[in-house]
Amino acid sequence: MVGKHTRQRVAHTAIVVLSIVWGYFFCKGLGVFSVSLRNPDIYSERGTNFKEDITLTEEEVYRLIVKRDEPDSAYVLRLNSAVNKGLAHYWRDEGIDKYHMRVPIYENYVLYFLSYIYPGPYRKYEFYDYRKAINRGIGMCSQCAIILSQILNEKGIPCKIVGLGGHVVAMAQVDRRNDRWWVLDADLGVVIKHSIAEIERHPAIVGPCYAAQGYDAQTANDMVRVYGKEDNVIWESVAEYSGVKYYIERGSYIALWGIPLVALLPLVWGEIQHFQKALR
């Protein structure tokens, strides 16, 4: 049988631990402090897809994405470039923990444990909050499209996510009066000044856009094939694109302090009752 004093010591320890966990995530959620997910090694990482794949710090990215008194088209161009230079195209297995593709336990213990329970979607995790994605500084084409979509919609510029055959881009409305849309490929640093409907009718128009950014003829031709209208899908929002994972992520950041709080309540209540009995 476990003694009375032993039970009390366990309860006291649990209260202390849960209080620390609750306080840590509650204060972190309020922005009292932050813990960066960006490993500085990413700037010299040789396993990225491109040379000098990431050149901007998180702070530099945020300075560039401030909306000024400018046409939406000018802002879209700058934002696309900032995301391209602020994220490394990296998703290798050897960097899962080094570059925090598995969300660290100190960032979100719910997503961390889900990476072991459901490794498919959570072992190499794509953030659906653009702030977390920029902070980490790595991702593939879909991560770039998520960032663009959220920021542009936040700034009042309609933006959608487009799924192509093996690639994901965004499309933004740069001129509301004339309903002009551009396709944005922040992963490769390319802006195609045509709508996805125009591109689907004439895929060859994307080739020169990629060639102008320094990509070779083979890559440009490959992108022409990728933009063919077969299998293209348009999602109206990040929530629609990601489905239930979007809501799991949002809920998990609330649960970080909610779970320890719920666990604390019966322990604290038990201690109060114990104290009241001792006074009788």
C-alpha positions in Angstrom: 0.0 0.0 0.0 1.2 3.5 -0.8 1.5 5.5 2.3 -0.3 8.8 3.0 2.8 10.9 3.0 4.0 9.3 -0.2 0.8 10.2 -1.9 1.1 13.7 -0.7 4.7 14.0 -2.0 3.5 12.7 -5.4 0.7 15.1 -5.5 2.9 18.0 -4.5 5.5 17.1 -7.1 2.7 16.8 -9.8 1.4 20.2 -8.8 4.8 21.8 -9.1 5.6 20.1 -12.5 2.1 20.9 -14.0 2.4 24.5 -12.8 5.7 24.9 -14.4 4.4 23.4 -17.7 1.3 25.5 -17.6 3.2 28.7 -16.8 5.8 28.0 -19.5 3.3 27.5 -22.3 0.8 30.1 -21.1 3.5 32.8 -21.0 5.0 31.6 -24.3 1.5 31.9 -25.8 1.1 35.4 -24.6 4.4 36.4 -26.2 6.2 37.0 -22.8 9.2 35.1 -24.4 9.9 33.0 -27.4 12.1 30.1 -28.4 13.3 30.2 -32.0 12.8 27.1 -34.2 15.4 28.4 -36.7 18.7 26.6 -36.6 21.5 28.9 -37.8 23.1 26.0 -39.5 20.5 26.2 -42.2 22.4 29.2 -43.8 25.4 27.0 -44.5 23.4 23.7 -45.1 24.6 22.0 -48.3 21.6 19.7 -48.5 19.2 22.4 -49.7 18.1 22.3 -53.3 19.7 25.5 -54.4 23.0 27.4 -53.7 22.5 30.2 -51.1 18.9 28.9 -50.7 18.2 31.0 -47.7 19.8 34.5 -47.3 17.3 36.4 -45.1 16.9 36.2 -41.3 13.5 36.0 -39.8 13.7 39.7 -38.8 14.6 40.7 -42.4 11.7 38.8 -43.7 9.3 40.6 -41.5 10.7 44.0 -42.4 10.2 43.1 -46.1 6.6 41.9 -45.7 5.3 45.1 -44.2 2.6 46.5 -46.5 3.3 50.1 -47.5 1.4 52.6 -49.5 1.9 50.8 -52.8 0.0 48.9 -55.4 -0.9 45.4 -54.5 1.1 44.1 -57.5 4.3 45.7 -56.1 3.7 44.2 -52.6 3.0 40.8 -54.1 6.4 40.9 -55.9 8.3 41.8 -52.8 6.5 39.3 -50.6 7.2 36.5 -53.1 10.9 37.4 -53.1 11.0 37.6 -49.3 9.5 34.2 -48.8 11.8 32.7 -51.4 14.9 34.1 -49.7 13.7 33.6 -46.2 13.0 29.8 -46.5 15.3 27.0 -47.4 14.0 24.3 -49.7 14.9 21.5 -47.3 13.0 18.4 -46.3 15.6 15.7 -45.8 15.2 12.9 -43.2 18.6 13.6 -41.6 17.4 17.0 -40.6 14.2 16.0 -39.0 15.3 17.0 -35.5 18.2 19.3 -36.4 15.9 21.7 -38.3 12.8 20.9 -36.3 10.7 19.3 -38.9 9.5 17.2 -36.0 8.0 19.9 -33.8 10.1 20.0 -30.6 8.5 19.1 -27.3 9.3 22.6 -25.9 7.4 24.2 -28.8 4.3 22.0 -28.9 4.2 18.7 -27.0 0.9 17.7 -28.6 2.4 17.9 -32.1 5.6 16.3 -30.8 3.8 13.2 -29.5 1.7 13.0 -32.6 4.9 12.6 -34.6 5.3 9.2 -33.0 1.7 8.2 -32.9 1.0 9.3 -36.5 4.4 9.7 -38.2 3.0 10.1 -41.7 1.7 13.7 -41.4 3.5 14.8 -38.2 7.1 13.4 -38.3 8.0 16.0 -40.9 5.5 18.7 -40.1 4.3 21.5 -42.3 3.1 24.5 -40.3 -0.3 26.1 -41.1 0.6 29.2 -39.1 2.8 31.3 -41.3 4.6 32.8 -38.3 5.8 29.4 -37.2 6.9 28.6 -40.7 8.9 31.8 -41.1 10.4 31.3 -37.7 11.6 27.8 -38.6 12.9 28.8 -42.0 12.5 25.6 -44.0 9.9 24.1 -46.1 8.8 22.9 -49.5 6.6 24.5 -52.2 3.4 24.0 -50.2 4.8 25.6 -47.1 5.7 28.7 -49.2 2.2 28.8 -50.7 0.7 28.6 -47.2 2.8 31.5 -46.1 1.8 33.6 -49.1 -1.9 32.8 -48.8 -2.1 33.7 -45.1 -0.1 36.9 -45.3 -1.9 38.2 -48.5 -5.3 37.4 -47.1 -4.3 39.1 -43.8 -3.4 42.2 -45.8 -6.7 42.2 -47.7 -5.3 40.8 -50.9 -7.3 37.7 -52.1 -5.1 34.7 -52.5 -5.7 31.0 -53.1 -3.5 27.9 -53.1 -3.1 25.9 -56.4 -2.2 22.3 -56.5 -0.4 21.3 -59.7 1.0 18.0 -60.8 3.7 17.6 -58.2 4.0 21.3 -57.2 2.1 23.8 -55.2 1.8 27.6 -55.8 -0.4 30.5 -54.8 -2.5 32.8 -56.9 -3.2 36.4 -55.9 -5.5 39.1 -57.1 -3.3 42.1 -57.9 -6.0 44.2 -59.5 -9.5 44.0 -58.2 -11.0 46.4 -60.7 -9.9 44.3 -63.7 -9.9 41.0 -61.8 -6.3 40.4 -62.6 -4.6 37.4 -60.9 -0.9 36.4 -60.8 0.5 33.0 -60.0 3.2 33.1 -57.3 5.9 30.4 -57.0 7.8 31.5 -53.9 9.6 28.2 -53.6 11.4 28.9 -56.9 11.2 32.6 -56.7 9.1 33.1 -59.8 6.1 35.3 -60.4 3.9 34.5 -63.5 1.9 37.6 -64.4 -1.0 35.5 -65.7 -4.0 33.8 -64.1 -4.0 30.1 -63.6 -6.9 29.9 -66.2 -4.7 31.7 -68.8 -1.8 29.3 -68.0 -3.9 26.3 -68.3 -5.0 27.4 -71.8 -1.4 28.2 -72.8 1.1 26.4 -70.4 4.1 27.5 -72.6 3.9 31.0 -71.2 5.4 29.9 -67.9 8.7 28.7 -69.5 10.2 32.2 -70.1 9.2 33.2 -66.5 11.4 30.4 -65.0 14.1 31.0 -67.6 14.3 34.7 -66.6 15.0 33.6 -63.0 18.1 31.6 -64.2 16.6 28.2 -64.5 17.9 26.0 -67.3 15.9 25.0 -70.3 15.1 21.5 -68.9 13.6 23.0 -65.7 11.6 25.6 -67.7 10.2 22.8 -69.9 9.4 20.7 -66.9 7.5 23.5 -65.3 5.5 23.9 -68.6 4.4 20.3 -68.2 3.6 20.8 -64.5 1.2 23.6 -65.2 -0.9 21.6 -67.6 -4.5 21.7 -66.4 -4.8 18.0 -65.7 -5.1 17.4 -61.9 -4.9 21.1 -61.0 -6.8 21.9 -57.8 -7.6 25.3 -56.3 -8.2 25.7 -52.6 -9.8 28.9 -51.3 -7.9 29.0 -48.0 -5.2 27.3 -46.0 -7.9 25.7 -43.9 -9.5 24.2 -47.0 -6.1 23.1 -48.3 -4.9 21.4 -45.1 -8.3 20.0 -43.8 -8.4 18.7 -40.2 -4.7 19.3 -39.6 -5.2 23.0 -39.7 -7.7 22.8 -36.8 -5.6 20.2 -34.9 -2.6 22.7 -35.0 -4.7 25.6 -33.8 -6.3 23.5 -31.1 -3.0 22.0 -30.0 -1.6 25.5 -29.2 -4.6 26.1 -26.9 -4.3 22.6 -25.4 -0.6 23.3 -24.4 -1.7 25.2 -21.4 -5.3 23.9 -21.2 -4.2 20.3 -20.5 -1.9 21.0 -17.5 -4.5 23.4 -16.2 -7.3 20.7 -16.3 -4.9 18.2 -14.7 -4.0 20.7 -11.9 -7.5 21.5 -10.8 -8.4 18.2 -9.1 -4.9 18.0 -7.5 -5.2 21.5 -6.1 -8.7 20.9 -4.9 -7.6 17.7 -3.2 -4.8 19.7 -1.4 -7.3 22.3 -0.3 -9.6 19.7 1.1 -6.7 18.0 2.9 -5.7 21.4 4.4 -9.2 22.1 5.6 -9.4 18.7 7.3 -6.0 19.3 9.0 -7.5 22.6 10.5 -10.4 20.8 12.1 
